[in-house]
Amino acid sequence: MLLPTCLVGSYTQPDWLIDKVKLAGRFPPRVRATELWRVDEPWREQAFDDATVLAIRDQERAGLDIITDGEMRRESYSNRFATALEGVDLDNPGVALDRSGEPNPVPRVTGKIRRKHAVETRDVEFLRANTDKMIKITVPGPFTMSQQAQNDFYEDEAEMAIDYAIAVNAEIKDLFAAGADIVQIDEPYMQARPEKARQYGLAAVKRALEGVDGRTALHICFGYAALIHERPEGYNFLPELADTTLDDISVETAQSDLDCSILARLPGKTIILGVLDLSTHDIETPETVAARIRRALPYVPAEKLVIAPDCGLKYLPRDVAYGKMKAMVDGAAIVRAELS
């Protein structure tokens, strides 16, 4: 199928599950932030399951081709996995600068980073049991987690990133074994800190992919539109990903009005193309979405495009998120008909 559609990862969580005012009024949590949940702990897992079913059904109803769990169980894309690792002092968090330049509480690394157990395998199993469509699951990337931590143990930050990569590698293999069709590594800090990404971040991603048998993706972005309003004209770090075993690269093009010519520097990669501007609650028309898709066609073969939002759908009201998602599906259908 030409131009299949999917989410980056997250979908808007129900208001009965999470306090969106508190969520939007702070930087994305890097340590646990259980105060955001509106359901008490004894019933929270059941609430997560119910919210995940709602997210799946919304995606199916809108007509998406690849389904995610909407990250209903997560306070942020990264903290659930990052705080489940050995070597982190959860009772005494550290501080690190967020990509906005502001300090944010983060995991404090006091020992060697190791994965104690699988973190997201039940998420995949539950997703697989509740849809017949292709499924994707996301896991935070090793470089990004190394930037969202206070290092009080390693002499070399690159060594810490490799240990994060070893943990991610084991998780990816378990996620495929649990039934995932696609596993996506989220690496927004490769764009935010490109020099460190070149020095050791790319090596960490390659280590995370070693021996992996399955379709892998990497998401790189400019930050949540709800929180970071300034957008650069282009990516600081993107062509470097051509020299990896990654199958898919997920990028944002809508809010930034990205010059899509840079995508030609990722030959052979499938591009997950962000075409929904999440900085506004205005719902795009299908023709607007179609026009954003057409911008990429001179540089990426149609059979190598997957259509998605820009990232951060979780910050939108549910009716807006659904409306944008449906417009995305309809816009992809317009271009698919043209190509056919």
Contacts in CASP RR format, 6 or more apart in sequence:
PFRMAT RR
TARGET T0000
AUTHOR 0000-0000-0000
METHOD contacts of the structure
MODEL  1
MLLPTCLVGSYTQPDWLIDKVKLAGRFPPRVRATELWRVDEPWREQAFDD
ATVLAIRDQERAGLDIITDGEMRRESYSNRFATALEGVDLDNPGVALDRS
GEPNPVPRVTGKIRRKHAVETRDVEFLRANTDKMIKITVPGPFTMSQQAQ
NDFYEDEAEMAIDYAIAVNAEIKDLFAAGADIVQIDEPYMQARPEKARQY
GLAAVKRALEGVDGRTALHICFGYAALIHERPEGYNFLPELADTTLDDIS
VETAQSDLDCSILARLPGKTIILGVLDLSTHDIETPETVAARIRRALPYV
PAEKLVIAPDCGLKYLPRDVAYGKMKAMVDGAAIVRAELS
1 65 0 8 1.000
1 336 0 8 1.000
2 302 0 8 1.000
2 303 0 8 1.000
2 305 0 8 1.000
2 336 0 8 1.000
2 339 0 8 1.000
2 340 0 8 1.000
3 293 0 8 1.000
3 302 0 8 1.000
3 305 0 8 1.000
3 306 0 8 1.000
3 307 0 8 1.000
3 332 0 8 1.000
3 335 0 8 1.000
3 336 0 8 1.000
3 339 0 8 1.000
4 65 0 8 1.000
4 66 0 8 1.000
4 134 0 8 1.000
4 306 0 8 1.000
4 307 0 8 1.000
4 332 0 8 1.000
5 63 0 8 1.000
5 64 0 8 1.000
5 65 0 8 1.000
5 66 0 8 1.000
5 306 0 8 1.000
5 307 0 8 1.000
5 308 0 8 1.000
5 328 0 8 1.000
5 329 0 8 1.000
5 332 0 8 1.000
6 64 0 8 1.000
6 65 0 8 1.000
6 66 0 8 1.000
6 67 0 8 1.000
6 68 0 8 1.000
6 136 0 8 1.000
6 272 0 8 1.000
6 306 0 8 1.000
6 307 0 8 1.000
6 308 0 8 1.000
7 59 0 8 1.000
7 64 0 8 1.000
7 68 0 8 1.000
7 70 0 8 1.000
7 308 0 8 1.000
7 309 0 8 1.000
7 313 0 8 1.000
7 325 0 8 1.000
8 138 0 8 1.000
8 184 0 8 1.000
8 219 0 8 1.000
8 221 0 8 1.000
8 250 0 8 1.000
8 272 0 8 1.000
8 274 0 8 1.000
8 308 0 8 1.000
8 309 0 8 1.000
8 310 0 8 1.000
8 311 0 8 1.000
8 312 0 8 1.000
8 313 0 8 1.000
9 68 0 8 1.000
9 70 0 8 1.000
9 71 0 8 1.000
9 77 0 8 1.000
9 136 0 8 1.000
9 138 0 8 1.000
9 184 0 8 1.000
9 219 0 8 1.000
9 311 0 8 1.000
9 313 0 8 1.000
10 68 0 8 1.000
10 70 0 8 1.000
10 71 0 8 1.000
10 74 0 8 1.000
10 77 0 8 1.000
10 311 0 8 1.000
10 312 0 8 1.000
10 313 0 8 1.000
10 314 0 8 1.000
11 55 0 8 1.000
11 58 0 8 1.000
11 59 0 8 1.000
11 68 0 8 1.000
11 70 0 8 1.000
11 71 0 8 1.000
11 72 0 8 1.000
11 313 0 8 1.000
11 314 0 8 1.000
11 321 0 8 1.000
12 313 0 8 1.000
12 314 0 8 1.000
12 315 0 8 1.000
12 316 0 8 1.000
12 317 0 8 1.000
12 318 0 8 1.000
12 320 0 8 1.000
12 321 0 8 1.000
13 20 0 8 1.000
13 51 0 8 1.000
13 72 0 8 1.000
13 314 0 8 1.000
14 51 0 8 1.000
14 54 0 8 1.000
14 318 0 8 1.000
15 38 0 8 1.000
15 318 0 8 1.000
16 38 0 8 1.000
16 39 0 8 1.000
16 47 0 8 1.000
17 37 0 8 1.000
17 38 0 8 1.000
17 39 0 8 1.000
17 47 0 8 1.000
17 48 0 8 1.000
17 51 0 8 1.000
17 72 0 8 1.000
18 36 0 8 1.000
18 37 0 8 1.000
18 38 0 8 1.000
18 75 0 8 1.000
19 36 0 8 1.000
19 37 0 8 1.000
19 38 0 8 1.000
20 315 0 8 1.000
22 35 0 8 1.000
22 36 0 8 1.000
23 36 0 8 1.000
23 75 0 8 1.000
23 314 0 8 1.000
23 315 0 8 1.000
24 226 0 8 1.000
24 227 0 8 1.000
24 315 0 8 1.000
26 33 0 8 1.000
27 98 0 8 1.000
27 100 0 8 1.000
27 102 0 8 1.000
27 104 0 8 1.000
27 227 0 8 1.000
28 76 0 8 1.000
28 77 0 8 1.000
28 78 0 8 1.000
28 79 0 8 1.000
28 98 0 8 1.000
28 224 0 8 1.000
28 227 0 8 1.000
29 36 0 8 1.000
29 75 0 8 1.000
29 76 0 8 1.000
29 79 0 8 1.000
30 76 0 8 1.000
30 78 0 8 1.000
30 79 0 8 1.000
30 82 0 8 1.000
30 96 0 8 1.000
30 104 0 8 1.000
30 105 0 8 1.000
30 106 0 8 1.000
30 107 0 8 1.000
30 148 0 8 1.000
30 149 0 8 1.000
31 79 0 8 1.000
31 83 0 8 1.000
31 90 0 8 1.000
31 93 0 8 1.000
31 105 0 8 1.000
31 106 0 8 1.000
31 107 0 8 1.000
32 75 0 8 1.000
32 79 0 8 1.000
32 83 0 8 1.000
32 90 0 8 1.000
33 75 0 8 1.000
33 76 0 8 1.000
33 79 0 8 1.000
34 41 0 8 1.000
34 75 0 8 1.000
36 75 0 8 1.000
37 44 0 8 1.000
37 75 0 8 1.000
39 47 0 8 1.000
48 72 0 8 1.000
48 73 0 8 1.000
49 126 0 8 1.000
51 72 0 8 1.000
52 69 0 8 1.000
52 70 0 8 1.000
52 72 0 8 1.000
52 73 0 8 1.000
52 123 0 8 1.000
52 126 0 8 1.000
52 127 0 8 1.000
52 130 0 8 1.000
53 130 0 8 1.000
55 68 0 8 1.000
55 69 0 8 1.000
55 70 0 8 1.000
55 72 0 8 1.000
56 67 0 8 1.000
56 69 0 8 1.000
56 127 0 8 1.000
56 130 0 8 1.000
56 131 0 8 1.000
58 318 0 8 1.000
58 322 0 8 1.000
58 325 0 8 1.000
59 67 0 8 1.000
59 68 0 8 1.000
59 325 0 8 1.000
60 67 0 8 1.000
60 131 0 8 1.000
60 133 0 8 1.000
62 322 0 8 1.000
62 323 0 8 1.000
62 325 0 8 1.000
62 326 0 8 1.000
62 328 0 8 1.000
62 329 0 8 1.000
63 326 0 8 1.000
63 329 0 8 1.000
64 133 0 8 1.000
64 325 0 8 1.000
64 329 0 8 1.000
65 133 0 8 1.000
65 134 0 8 1.000
66 133 0 8 1.000
66 134 0 8 1.000
66 135 0 8 1.000
66 136 0 8 1.000
66 181 0 8 1.000
66 182 0 8 1.000
66 306 0 8 1.000
67 127 0 8 1.000
67 131 0 8 1.000
67 133 0 8 1.000
67 134 0 8 1.000
67 135 0 8 1.000
67 136 0 8 1.000
68 127 0 8 1.000
68 135 0 8 1.000
68 136 0 8 1.000
68 137 0 8 1.000
68 138 0 8 1.000
69 123 0 8 1.000
69 124 0 8 1.000
69 126 0 8 1.000
69 127 0 8 1.000
69 137 0 8 1.000
70 314 0 8 1.000
71 77 0 8 1.000
71 138 0 8 1.000
71 314 0 8 1.000
73 80 0 8 1.000
73 123 0 8 1.000
74 80 0 8 1.000
77 138 0 8 1.000
77 140 0 8 1.000
77 186 0 8 1.000
78 140 0 8 1.000
78 141 0 8 1.000
78 144 0 8 1.000
78 145 0 8 1.000
78 148 0 8 1.000
78 186 0 8 1.000
79 107 0 8 1.000
80 119 0 8 1.000
80 120 0 8 1.000
81 119 0 8 1.000
81 120 0 8 1.000
81 139 0 8 1.000
81 140 0 8 1.000
81 145 0 8 1.000
81 171 0 8 1.000
82 88 0 8 1.000
82 107 0 8 1.000
82 140 0 8 1.000
82 145 0 8 1.000
82 148 0 8 1.000
82 149 0 8 1.000
83 90 0 8 1.000
83 107 0 8 1.000
84 115 0 8 1.000
84 116 0 8 1.000
84 117 0 8 1.000
84 119 0 8 1.000
85 107 0 8 1.000
85 113 0 8 1.000
85 114 0 8 1.000
85 115 0 8 1.000
85 116 0 8 1.000
85 164 0 8 1.000
85 167 0 8 1.000
86 111 0 8 1.000
86 112 0 8 1.000
86 113 0 8 1.000
86 114 0 8 1.000
86 115 0 8 1.000
86 116 0 8 1.000
87 109 0 8 1.000
87 110 0 8 1.000
87 111 0 8 1.000
87 112 0 8 1.000
87 113 0 8 1.000
87 114 0 8 1.000
87 153 0 8 1.000
88 107 0 8 1.000
88 108 0 8 1.000
88 109 0 8 1.000
88 110 0 8 1.000
88 111 0 8 1.000
88 113 0 8 1.000
88 149 0 8 1.000
89 107 0 8 1.000
89 108 0 8 1.000
89 109 0 8 1.000
89 110 0 8 1.000
90 107 0 8 1.000
92 108 0 8 1.000
93 105 0 8 1.000
93 106 0 8 1.000
93 107 0 8 1.000
93 108 0 8 1.000
93 150 0 8 1.000
94 105 0 8 1.000
94 106 0 8 1.000
94 107 0 8 1.000
94 108 0 8 1.000
94 150 0 8 1.000
95 103 0 8 1.000
95 104 0 8 1.000
95 105 0 8 1.000
95 106 0 8 1.000
95 150 0 8 1.000
96 103 0 8 1.000
96 104 0 8 1.000
96 106 0 8 1.000
96 147 0 8 1.000
96 148 0 8 1.000
96 149 0 8 1.000
96 150 0 8 1.000
97 103 0 8 1.000
97 104 0 8 1.000
98 104 0 8 1.000
99 188 0 8 1.000
99 189 0 8 1.000
99 192 0 8 1.000
99 193 0 8 1.000
99 223 0 8 1.000
99 228 0 8 1.000
100 227 0 8 1.000
100 228 0 8 1.000
106 148 0 8 1.000
106 149 0 8 1.000
106 150 0 8 1.000
107 148 0 8 1.000
107 149 0 8 1.000
107 150 0 8 1.000
108 149 0 8 1.000
108 150 0 8 1.000
108 152 0 8 1.000
109 149 0 8 1.000
109 150 0 8 1.000
109 151 0 8 1.000
109 152 0 8 1.000
109 153 0 8 1.000
109 154 0 8 1.000
109 160 0 8 1.000
110 152 0 8 1.000
110 153 0 8 1.000
111 153 0 8 1.000
112 153 0 8 1.000
112 163 0 8 1.000
113 160 0 8 1.000
113 163 0 8 1.000
113 164 0 8 1.000
113 166 0 8 1.000
113 167 0 8 1.000
114 163 0 8 1.000
114 166 0 8 1.000
114 167 0 8 1.000
115 166 0 8 1.000
115 167 0 8 1.000
115 170 0 8 1.000
115 171 0 8 1.000
118 170 0 8 1.000
118 171 0 8 1.000
118 174 0 8 1.000
118 178 0 8 1.000
119 171 0 8 1.000
120 137 0 8 1.000
120 139 0 8 1.000
120 171 0 8 1.000
120 175 0 8 1.000
121 174 0 8 1.000
121 175 0 8 1.000
121 177 0 8 1.000
121 178 0 8 1.000
122 178 0 8 1.000
123 137 0 8 1.000
124 135 0 8 1.000
124 137 0 8 1.000
124 175 0 8 1.000
124 178 0 8 1.000
124 179 0 8 1.000
124 180 0 8 1.000
125 178 0 8 1.000
125 179 0 8 1.000
127 135 0 8 1.000
127 137 0 8 1.000
128 135 0 8 1.000
128 178 0 8 1.000
128 179 0 8 1.000
128 180 0 8 1.000
134 181 0 8 1.000
134 182 0 8 1.000
135 179 0 8 1.000
135 180 0 8 1.000
135 181 0 8 1.000
135 182 0 8 1.000
136 180 0 8 1.000
136 181 0 8 1.000
136 182 0 8 1.000
136 183 0 8 1.000
136 184 0 8 1.000
136 217 0 8 1.000
137 175 0 8 1.000
137 180 0 8 1.000
137 182 0 8 1.000
137 183 0 8 1.000
137 184 0 8 1.000
138 183 0 8 1.000
138 184 0 8 1.000
138 185 0 8 1.000
138 186 0 8 1.000
138 219 0 8 1.000
139 168 0 8 1.000
139 171 0 8 1.000
139 172 0 8 1.000
139 175 0 8 1.000
139 183 0 8 1.000
139 184 0 8 1.000
139 185 0 8 1.000
139 186 0 8 1.000
140 168 0 8 1.000
140 185 0 8 1.000
140 186 0 8 1.000
141 164 0 8 1.000
141 165 0 8 1.000
141 168 0 8 1.000
141 185 0 8 1.000
141 186 0 8 1.000
141 187 0 8 1.000
141 204 0 8 1.000
141 205 0 8 1.000
141 208 0 8 1.000
142 161 0 8 1.000
142 162 0 8 1.000
142 164 0 8 1.000
142 165 0 8 1.000
142 167 0 8 1.000
142 168 0 8 1.000
142 185 0 8 1.000
142 201 0 8 1.000
142 204 0 8 1.000
142 205 0 8 1.000
142 207 0 8 1.000
142 208 0 8 1.000
143 161 0 8 1.000
143 164 0 8 1.000
143 187 0 8 1.000
143 189 0 8 1.000
143 190 0 8 1.000
143 196 0 8 1.000
143 197 0 8 1.000
143 200 0 8 1.000
143 201 0 8 1.000
143 202 0 8 1.000
143 204 0 8 1.000
143 205 0 8 1.000
144 186 0 8 1.000
144 187 0 8 1.000
144 188 0 8 1.000
144 189 0 8 1.000
144 190 0 8 1.000
145 164 0 8 1.000
146 157 0 8 1.000
146 160 0 8 1.000
146 161 0 8 1.000
146 164 0 8 1.000
146 201 0 8 1.000
146 204 0 8 1.000
147 189 0 8 1.000
147 192 0 8 1.000
147 193 0 8 1.000
147 196 0 8 1.000
148 189 0 8 1.000
149 160 0 8 1.000
151 157 0 8 1.000
151 160 0 8 1.000
153 160 0 8 1.000
154 160 0 8 1.000
154 163 0 8 1.000
157 196 0 8 1.000
157 200 0 8 1.000
158 199 0 8 1.000
158 200 0 8 1.000
158 201 0 8 1.000
158 203 0 8 1.000
158 204 0 8 1.000
161 200 0 8 1.000
161 201 0 8 1.000
161 203 0 8 1.000
161 204 0 8 1.000
162 200 0 8 1.000
162 203 0 8 1.000
162 204 0 8 1.000
162 207 0 8 1.000
164 204 0 8 1.000
165 204 0 8 1.000
165 205 0 8 1.000
165 207 0 8 1.000
165 208 0 8 1.000
166 207 0 8 1.000
166 208 0 8 1.000
168 185 0 8 1.000
168 208 0 8 1.000
169 207 0 8 1.000
169 208 0 8 1.000
169 209 0 8 1.000
169 210 0 8 1.000
169 211 0 8 1.000
169 212 0 8 1.000
172 183 0 8 1.000
172 185 0 8 1.000
172 208 0 8 1.000
172 209 0 8 1.000
172 212 0 8 1.000
172 216 0 8 1.000
173 211 0 8 1.000
173 212 0 8 1.000
175 183 0 8 1.000
176 183 0 8 1.000
176 212 0 8 1.000
176 213 0 8 1.000
176 214 0 8 1.000
181 215 0 8 1.000
182 215 0 8 1.000
182 216 0 8 1.000
182 217 0 8 1.000
182 248 0 8 1.000
183 212 0 8 1.000
183 214 0 8 1.000
183 215 0 8 1.000
183 216 0 8 1.000
183 217 0 8 1.000
184 216 0 8 1.000
184 217 0 8 1.000
184 218 0 8 1.000
184 219 0 8 1.000
184 248 0 8 1.000
184 250 0 8 1.000
185 205 0 8 1.000
185 208 0 8 1.000
185 216 0 8 1.000
185 217 0 8 1.000
185 218 0 8 1.000
185 219 0 8 1.000
186 218 0 8 1.000
186 219 0 8 1.000
187 197 0 8 1.000
187 205 0 8 1.000
187 218 0 8 1.000
187 219 0 8 1.000
187 220 0 8 1.000
188 219 0 8 1.000
188 220 0 8 1.000
188 221 0 8 1.000
188 222 0 8 1.000
188 223 0 8 1.000
188 311 0 8 1.000
189 197 0 8 1.000
190 197 0 8 1.000
190 201 0 8 1.000
190 202 0 8 1.000
190 220 0 8 1.000
190 237 0 8 1.000
191 220 0 8 1.000
191 221 0 8 1.000
191 222 0 8 1.000
191 223 0 8 1.000
191 235 0 8 1.000
191 236 0 8 1.000
191 237 0 8 1.000
191 238 0 8 1.000
192 223 0 8 1.000
194 236 0 8 1.000
194 237 0 8 1.000
197 237 0 8 1.000
197 240 0 8 1.000
198 237 0 8 1.000
198 240 0 8 1.000
202 240 0 8 1.000
202 241 0 8 1.000
202 243 0 8 1.000
202 244 0 8 1.000
205 218 0 8 1.000
205 244 0 8 1.000
205 246 0 8 1.000
206 244 0 8 1.000
206 245 0 8 1.000
209 216 0 8 1.000
209 244 0 8 1.000
209 245 0 8 1.000
209 246 0 8 1.000
212 245 0 8 1.000
214 247 0 8 1.000
215 247 0 8 1.000
215 248 0 8 1.000
216 245 0 8 1.000
216 246 0 8 1.000
216 247 0 8 1.000
216 248 0 8 1.000
217 246 0 8 1.000
217 247 0 8 1.000
217 248 0 8 1.000
217 249 0 8 1.000
217 250 0 8 1.000
217 270 0 8 1.000
217 272 0 8 1.000
218 241 0 8 1.000
218 244 0 8 1.000
218 246 0 8 1.000
218 248 0 8 1.000
218 249 0 8 1.000
218 250 0 8 1.000
219 250 0 8 1.000
219 272 0 8 1.000
219 311 0 8 1.000
220 235 0 8 1.000
220 237 0 8 1.000
220 238 0 8 1.000
220 241 0 8 1.000
220 249 0 8 1.000
220 250 0 8 1.000
220 251 0 8 1.000
221 250 0 8 1.000
221 251 0 8 1.000
221 252 0 8 1.000
221 310 0 8 1.000
221 311 0 8 1.000
222 228 0 8 1.000
222 231 0 8 1.000
222 232 0 8 1.000
222 252 0 8 1.000
222 255 0 8 1.000
222 256 0 8 1.000
223 311 0 8 1.000
224 278 0 8 1.000
224 311 0 8 1.000
224 312 0 8 1.000
224 315 0 8 1.000
225 255 0 8 1.000
225 277 0 8 1.000
225 278 0 8 1.000
225 279 0 8 1.000
225 310 0 8 1.000
225 312 0 8 1.000
225 315 0 8 1.000
226 278 0 8 1.000
226 279 0 8 1.000
226 312 0 8 1.000
226 315 0 8 1.000
226 316 0 8 1.000
227 315 0 8 1.000
229 279 0 8 1.000
231 255 0 8 1.000
231 256 0 8 1.000
232 256 0 8 1.000
233 256 0 8 1.000
233 257 0 8 1.000
233 258 0 8 1.000
233 259 0 8 1.000
234 256 0 8 1.000
234 258 0 8 1.000
234 259 0 8 1.000
234 262 0 8 1.000
235 251 0 8 1.000
235 258 0 8 1.000
235 262 0 8 1.000
238 249 0 8 1.000
238 251 0 8 1.000
238 262 0 8 1.000
238 265 0 8 1.000
238 266 0 8 1.000
239 262 0 8 1.000
239 265 0 8 1.000
239 266 0 8 1.000
241 249 0 8 1.000
241 266 0 8 1.000
241 269 0 8 1.000
242 265 0 8 1.000
242 266 0 8 1.000
242 267 0 8 1.000
242 269 0 8 1.000
246 269 0 8 1.000
247 269 0 8 1.000
247 270 0 8 1.000
248 269 0 8 1.000
248 270 0 8 1.000
248 271 0 8 1.000
248 272 0 8 1.000
248 306 0 8 1.000
249 266 0 8 1.000
249 269 0 8 1.000
249 270 0 8 1.000
249 271 0 8 1.000
249 272 0 8 1.000
250 271 0 8 1.000
250 272 0 8 1.000
250 274 0 8 1.000
250 308 0 8 1.000
250 311 0 8 1.000
251 258 0 8 1.000
251 263 0 8 1.000
251 271 0 8 1.000
251 272 0 8 1.000
251 273 0 8 1.000
251 274 0 8 1.000
252 258 0 8 1.000
252 274 0 8 1.000
252 310 0 8 1.000
252 311 0 8 1.000
253 260 0 8 1.000
253 273 0 8 1.000
253 274 0 8 1.000
253 275 0 8 1.000
253 292 0 8 1.000
253 295 0 8 1.000
253 296 0 8 1.000
253 310 0 8 1.000
254 274 0 8 1.000
254 275 0 8 1.000
254 276 0 8 1.000
254 277 0 8 1.000
254 278 0 8 1.000
254 292 0 8 1.000
254 309 0 8 1.000
254 310 0 8 1.000
255 277 0 8 1.000
255 278 0 8 1.000
255 279 0 8 1.000
255 310 0 8 1.000
260 295 0 8 1.000
260 296 0 8 1.000
260 298 0 8 1.000
260 299 0 8 1.000
260 300 0 8 1.000
261 298 0 8 1.000
261 299 0 8 1.000
262 299 0 8 1.000
263 271 0 8 1.000
263 296 0 8 1.000
263 299 0 8 1.000
263 300 0 8 1.000
264 299 0 8 1.000
264 300 0 8 1.000
266 300 0 8 1.000
268 304 0 8 1.000
269 304 0 8 1.000
270 304 0 8 1.000
270 305 0 8 1.000
270 306 0 8 1.000
271 296 0 8 1.000
271 300 0 8 1.000
271 304 0 8 1.000
271 305 0 8 1.000
271 306 0 8 1.000
272 306 0 8 1.000
272 307 0 8 1.000
272 308 0 8 1.000
273 292 0 8 1.000
273 293 0 8 1.000
273 296 0 8 1.000
273 300 0 8 1.000
273 305 0 8 1.000
273 306 0 8 1.000
273 307 0 8 1.000
273 308 0 8 1.000
274 292 0 8 1.000
274 307 0 8 1.000
274 308 0 8 1.000
274 309 0 8 1.000
274 310 0 8 1.000
275 289 0 8 1.000
275 292 0 8 1.000
275 293 0 8 1.000
275 307 0 8 1.000
275 308 0 8 1.000
275 309 0 8 1.000
275 310 0 8 1.000
275 328 0 8 1.000
276 284 0 8 1.000
276 289 0 8 1.000
276 308 0 8 1.000
276 309 0 8 1.000
276 310 0 8 1.000
276 313 0 8 1.000
276 324 0 8 1.000
276 325 0 8 1.000
276 327 0 8 1.000
276 328 0 8 1.000
277 284 0 8 1.000
277 310 0 8 1.000
278 309 0 8 1.000
278 310 0 8 1.000
278 311 0 8 1.000
278 312 0 8 1.000
278 313 0 8 1.000
278 315 0 8 1.000
278 316 0 8 1.000
278 324 0 8 1.000
281 316 0 8 1.000
281 317 0 8 1.000
281 320 0 8 1.000
283 320 0 8 1.000
283 323 0 8 1.000
283 324 0 8 1.000
283 327 0 8 1.000
284 324 0 8 1.000
284 327 0 8 1.000
284 328 0 8 1.000
285 327 0 8 1.000
286 327 0 8 1.000
286 330 0 8 1.000
286 331 0 8 1.000
286 333 0 8 1.000
286 334 0 8 1.000
287 331 0 8 1.000
287 334 0 8 1.000
288 327 0 8 1.000
289 307 0 8 1.000
289 327 0 8 1.000
289 328 0 8 1.000
289 330 0 8 1.000
289 331 0 8 1.000
289 332 0 8 1.000
289 334 0 8 1.000
290 331 0 8 1.000
290 332 0 8 1.000
290 334 0 8 1.000
290 335 0 8 1.000
293 305 0 8 1.000
293 307 0 8 1.000
293 331 0 8 1.000
293 332 0 8 1.000
293 335 0 8 1.000
294 335 0 8 1.000
296 305 0 8 1.000
297 305 0 8 1.000
297 335 0 8 1.000
302 335 0 8 1.000
302 339 0 8 1.000
307 328 0 8 1.000
307 331 0 8 1.000
307 332 0 8 1.000
308 328 0 8 1.000
309 324 0 8 1.000
309 325 0 8 1.000
309 328 0 8 1.000
313 321 0 8 1.000
313 324 0 8 1.000
313 325 0 8 1.000
316 324 0 8 1.000
END
